[in-house]
Amino acid sequence: MLRVDKTVIENVEVVPDRRSDQDVVLAHVRVRRGARGRCGVCLRPARGYDQGGGRRRWRHLDFATAMVFLEADAPRVTCRRHGVVVAHVPWARHGAGHTRAFDQTVAWLATRTSKAAVTELMRIAWRSVGAIIARVWADEEALGDRLDGLRRIGIDEVSYKRGHRYLLVVVDHDTGRLVWATPGRDQATLNTFFDQLGPERCAQVTHVSADAAPWIAAVVAQRCPAAVQCADPFHIVAWATEALDEVRRDAWRDARAGGHTRRDGLRRGGRGRQISTGTALKLRHSRYALWKNPDHLTDRQRDKLAWIAKTDPRLHRAYLLKEGLRFVFILKNEAGKQALDRWLCWAARCRIPQFVHLARRVRGQRDRIHATLEHGLSNALIESVNTKIRLITRLAFGFRSPHALIALAMLSLGGTRPRLPDRSDPRKQQ
């Protein structure tokens, strides 16, 4: 029933718990002769040192509503590599206070449920859940190098905590897996990834997708000079949307200055509040009609765009420029490149300062945009991964340490989701 390998069960008894009024099941166990005398870190045979600090307890999976503990001696051994350490026990990881089955169950629950469910079901603190996740991921990471075989990667950052706390994440476009993450978002942090990748594997990277952050482009050009850098279409079109919104706000301010306002009652100090009316009010409520793609517009929003075309040609021209840049990425390949050249000429002569400046920014990214149009690579996959990381953070109600978040994200999105102990693979049964 305990399902522990290489272990001898000496005795099982029910004893009162030290920290609660409930009784717990206590199993007295010892390591079998063939598995004794091994280093707890590297598992190599080692010479005995002493009997340690006495008997230890490890938390095991519950029997119904009763908590179960394993109790055994914890002798120490002398390892040539790691010095004096606690001897290895087959039912638990080195330095852990829980059995492997318990760790595996907690890790499985953490990738599928919320913090409250894991802590209440397993009767442990959330900080213990973070430590268990880190241990399980360390074992998974030791099984192989997840950076092998990278050819096309995506790089981006995601906020995980208030106060400008970010994670830098790298995703494999070919497998869709999250392959690397670490706190920070600067050149030194990204160089850490390429240091782990090594010069030989850096030379094998063929495509890199990222937003237009200069520090990412500089590091990629230095570490992977043969890789094709692809600009993310979403970020490029977002520049045009921001420029369009600036033009809309200018038009709204001009309408308010032209008298399209009225006072709305009295406020403290005897001053009334100026609110928009007429043209200013319509421009204020036209934001989503200008932002949305034409295919997703409602009838009311189409009428709003028709009204803008008649009353404010400058704002309507800015809207057409935004849609023209978006259409470039719809065409792709050579047709998209030609459309981009025509758009750059149009934007440079449109007499709208925001889009003249945007044309300069887009022209600086022309080579990366051409690569995107040719290879069809974007950051859509990595943005999906970022969304899932944010969901993991919300389910956990935040993390005190980014390392627990990274471990949980890697277990959930790295292609190595933990399984429940003593369960067969359902795919093999089909």
Residue pairs with C-beta under 8 A, 6 or more apart in sequence:
1 63
2 9
2 27
2 29
2 60
2 68
2 70
3 101
3 421
3 422
4 29
4 70
4 90
4 91
4 99
4 101
5 90
5 91
6 31
6 32
6 34
6 35
6 90
7 29
7 30
7 31
7 32
7 90
7 91
8 29
8 30
8 31
8 32
9 27
9 28
9 29
10 28
10 29
10 30
11 27
11 28
12 25
12 26
12 27
12 28
13 25
13 26
13 28
14 23
14 24
14 25
14 26
14 66
15 23
15 24
15 26
16 22
16 23
16 24
17 23
17 24
17 67
22 66
22 67
23 66
24 66
24 67
24 68
24 69
25 63
25 66
25 67
25 68
25 69
26 57
26 68
26 69
26 71
27 60
27 68
27 69
27 70
27 71
28 71
28 72
29 70
29 71
29 72
29 91
30 72
30 73
31 72
31 87
31 89
31 90
35 88
35 90
36 87
37 45
37 46
37 47
37 48
37 77
37 87
38 44
38 45
38 46
38 77
38 87
38 88
39 45
39 46
39 77
39 79
39 81
39 82
39 85
39 87
39 88
40 77
40 85
40 86
40 87
40 88
40 89
40 94
40 95
41 79
41 81
41 82
41 85
41 94
42 79
42 81
42 82
43 88
44 79
44 80
44 81
46 77
46 78
46 79
46 80
46 85
46 87
47 77
47 78
48 75
48 76
48 77
48 78
48 87
49 75
49 76
49 77
49 78
49 84
50 75
50 76
51 73
51 75
51 76
52 73
52 74
52 75
52 76
52 86
52 87
53 74
54 73
54 74
55 71
55 72
55 73
55 74
56 71
56 72
56 73
56 74
57 69
57 70
57 71
57 97
58 69
58 70
58 71
58 72
58 89
58 91
58 92
58 96
58 97
58 98
58 99
58 102
59 67
59 68
59 69
59 97
59 98
59 99
59 102
59 124
60 68
60 69
60 70
60 91
60 98
60 99
60 101
60 102
61 68
61 99
61 101
61 102
61 105
61 421
62 68
62 123
67 123
70 91
70 92
70 99
72 89
74 86
74 87
74 89
75 86
75 87
76 84
76 85
76 86
76 87
77 84
77 85
77 86
77 87
78 84
79 85
85 94
86 94
86 95
88 94
91 99
91 100
91 101
92 98
92 99
92 100
93 100
93 103
93 135
93 139
96 103
96 132
96 135
98 106
98 128
98 132
100 421
101 421
101 422
102 122
102 132
103 132
103 135
103 136
104 136
104 418
104 419
104 420
104 421
105 122
105 420
105 421
106 118
106 122
106 124
106 129
106 132
106 133
107 132
107 133
107 136
107 137
107 411
107 418
108 417
108 418
108 419
108 420
109 117
109 118
109 121
109 122
110 118
110 129
110 132
110 133
110 408
110 411
111 408
111 411
111 412
111 417
111 418
113 395
114 395
114 396
115 126
115 129
115 395
115 396
115 397
118 124
118 126
118 129
119 125
119 126
119 129
122 129
126 396
127 400
129 404
130 399
130 400
130 401
130 404
130 407
130 408
131 404
133 404
133 407
133 408
133 411
134 403
134 404
134 407
136 407
136 411
136 418
137 407
137 408
137 410
137 411
138 407
140 410
140 411
140 414
140 416
140 418
141 410
146 177
146 179
146 180
146 414
147 179
147 180
147 196
147 197
147 201
148 201
150 172
150 179
150 197
150 201
150 204
150 205
151 174
151 204
151 205
151 206
151 207
152 172
152 173
152 174
152 205
152 206
152 207
152 208
152 209
152 377
153 170
153 171
153 172
153 173
153 179
153 205
153 207
153 208
153 209
154 170
154 171
154 173
154 208
154 209
154 210
154 377
154 379
154 381
154 382
155 168
155 169
155 170
155 190
155 208
155 209
155 210
155 216
155 220
155 382
156 168
156 169
156 171
156 210
156 211
156 379
156 382
156 383
156 386
157 166
157 167
157 168
157 169
157 185
158 166
158 167
158 169
158 386
158 389
158 390
159 165
159 166
159 390
160 166
160 167
160 389
160 390
160 393
160 399
160 402
160 405
161 393
161 398
161 399
161 402
165 183
165 402
166 183
166 184
166 185
167 181
167 182
167 183
167 184
167 185
167 389
167 402
167 405
167 406
168 181
168 182
168 183
168 184
168 185
168 189
168 190
168 193
169 178
169 180
169 181
169 382
169 385
169 386
169 389
169 409
170 178
170 179
170 180
170 181
170 193
171 177
171 178
171 179
171 381
171 382
171 385
172 179
173 207
173 209
173 377
173 381
175 415
176 381
177 413
177 414
177 415
178 385
178 409
178 410
178 413
178 414
179 414
180 193
180 196
181 406
181 409
181 410
182 189
182 192
182 193
182 406
183 189
183 402
183 406
186 215
187 215
187 218
187 219
190 215
190 216
190 219
191 219
191 223
194 202
194 219
194 223
194 224
197 205
202 223
202 224
203 224
203 226
205 224
205 226
205 227
206 226
206 227
206 228
207 227
207 228
207 230
207 371
207 375
207 377
208 220
208 224
208 227
208 228
208 229
208 230
209 229
209 230
209 231
209 232
209 372
209 377
209 378
209 379
209 382
210 216
210 217
210 220
210 229
210 230
210 231
210 232
210 379
211 231
211 232
211 235
211 379
212 231
212 232
212 235
212 236
212 361
212 365
212 368
217 229
217 368
220 227
220 229
221 229
228 371
228 375
229 367
229 368
229 371
230 368
230 371
230 372
230 375
230 377
230 378
231 365
231 368
231 369
231 371
231 372
232 372
232 378
232 379
233 329
233 372
233 378
234 378
234 379
234 380
234 383
235 379
236 325
236 329
236 362
236 365
236 369
237 322
237 325
237 326
237 329
239 358
239 361
239 362
240 321
240 322
240 325
240 326
240 355
240 358
241 291
241 322
243 318
243 321
243 322
243 352
243 354
243 355
243 357
243 358
244 290
244 291
244 318
244 319
244 321
244 322
244 354
245 287
245 290
245 291
246 354
247 314
247 315
247 318
247 352
247 354
247 355
248 283
248 286
248 287
248 290
248 315
248 318
251 283
251 312
251 314
251 315
252 276
252 280
252 283
252 284
255 276
255 278
255 279
255 280
255 283
256 274
256 276
256 280
258 279
260 276
260 277
260 278
260 279
260 280
260 281
261 274
261 275
261 276
261 277
261 280
262 274
262 275
262 277
263 272
263 273
263 274
263 275
264 272
264 273
264 274
264 275
265 272
265 273
266 272
267 273
275 281
276 283
276 284
279 311
282 304
282 307
283 308
283 312
283 315
285 304
286 304
286 305
286 308
288 301
289 297
289 301
289 302
289 304
289 305
289 308
290 305
290 308
290 315
290 319
290 322
292 301
293 326
294 323
297 305
305 316
305 319
308 315
308 316
308 319
309 316
314 352
317 350
317 352
318 350
318 352
318 354
318 355
321 343
321 346
321 347
321 350
321 352
321 355
324 339
324 343
324 346
325 343
325 362
327 339
328 336
328 339
328 340
328 343
328 369
328 373
329 336
329 372
329 373
330 336
331 339
331 373
332 373
332 374
332 376
333 373
333 374
336 373
337 370
337 373
340 362
340 366
340 369
340 370
340 373
343 362
344 359
344 362
344 363
344 366
347 355
347 356
347 358
347 359
347 362
348 356
348 359
350 356
362 369
371 377
372 378
385 413
388 409
388 412
388 413
389 405
389 409
389 413
392 405
392 408
392 409
392 412
393 399
393 405
396 405
396 408
399 405
410 416
411 417
411 418
419 425
